[in-house]
Amino acid sequence: MPVESKERKAVYKKRKKTGLCPRCGQKKRKTCKFSYCDDCRAFFRNYNQEMSESINEERKSRYEERKRKKQCPRCGTKLLRGYKKIMCALCLKKNKKNYSQRKK
């Protein structure tokens, strides 16, 4: 694939128009309803799964670290001594607002 974004886009459109896989350029089956071939779809599926697992691990470790340091796990602000809740007041307010909007 070319390096420039305009060139990549042109190659993508050309391959897609001719019925080839936009990523690797291999011929797709005619009965396939997807843009990408089976190999490229498997690659994307595995890549996305690996990335989401690593991101979730990072988030969990950051959450635990902030809780241990008596910080808000969401934004990282230091919580006052004697504060009973896990999240700061601002994040609790945002969380409540988002939750009430999703309920509607």
C-alpha positions in Angstrom: 0.0 0.0 0.0 1.2 3.5 -0.7 2.2 5.8 2.1 0.3 8.9 1.2 -3.3 9.0 2.4 -4.6 10.2 -1.0 -2.9 7.4 -2.8 -4.1 4.8 -0.3 -7.7 6.1 -0.7 -7.4 5.8 -4.5 -6.0 2.3 -4.3 -8.8 1.3 -1.8 -11.5 2.7 -4.1 -10.0 1.1 -7.2 -9.7 -2.3 -5.5 -13.2 -2.1 -4.1 -14.7 -1.1 -7.4 -13.1 -4.1 -9.2 -14.2 -6.6 -6.6 -10.9 -7.1 -4.9 -10.1 -7.0 -1.2 -9.3 -3.3 -0.4 -6.5 -4.4 2.0 -4.5 -7.1 0.3 -5.9 -7.0 -3.3 -6.8 -10.7 -3.5 -9.9 -11.8 -5.4 -13.0 -12.3 -3.2 -15.7 -14.9 -3.6 -18.6 -13.6 -5.5 -21.0 -14.8 -2.8 -19.2 -12.8 -0.1 -21.2 -9.8 1.1 -18.2 -8.2 2.9 -15.7 -5.8 1.4 -12.7 -7.6 2.8 -11.6 -11.2 2.1 -11.8 -13.9 4.8 -8.1 -13.6 5.7 -8.2 -9.8 6.2 -11.5 -10.1 8.2 -9.8 -12.7 10.5 -6.8 -10.4 10.9 -9.0 -7.4 11.9 -11.1 -9.5 14.2 -8.0 -10.8 16.1 -6.3 -7.4 16.1 -9.3 -5.7 17.6 -9.7 -8.4 20.2 -6.1 -8.2 21.3 -6.2 -4.4 21.4 -9.4 -4.3 23.4 -8.0 -6.8 25.9 -4.8 -4.8 26.4 -6.8 -1.6 26.8 -9.1 -3.2 29.4 -6.1 -4.5 31.4 -4.6 -1.0 31.4 -7.9 0.6 32.5 -8.3 -2.0 35.3 -4.8 -1.5 36.6 -5.2 2.3 36.5 -8.5 2.0 38.3 -7.0 -0.1 41.1 -3.9 2.1 41.4 -6.0 5.3 41.8 -8.3 3.6 44.3 -5.2 2.6 46.3 -3.8 6.1 46.2 -7.2 7.6 47.4 -7.8 9.3 44.0 -11.0 9.4 41.9 -10.6 6.4 39.6 -12.3 8.2 36.8 -10.4 11.6 36.7 -7.5 11.1 39.1 -8.2 14.0 41.4 -7.1 13.5 45.0 -10.0 12.8 47.4 -10.3 14.6 50.7 -9.5 12.8 53.9 -12.7 11.3 55.4 -14.5 11.3 52.0 -16.6 8.1 51.9 -17.3 7.7 48.2 -15.0 6.2 45.6 -15.5 8.9 42.9 -15.2 12.6 43.3 -18.4 14.7 43.5 -17.9 16.1 39.9 -17.6 12.6 38.4 -20.5 11.3 40.4 -22.6 14.2 39.0 -21.5 13.4 35.4 -22.1 9.7 35.9 -25.6 10.3 37.3 -26.4 12.7 34.4 -25.2 10.1 31.8 -27.1 7.3 33.5 -30.3 9.3 33.6 -30.0 10.2 29.9 -29.5 6.5 28.9 -32.6 5.5 30.9 -34.9 7.8 28.8 
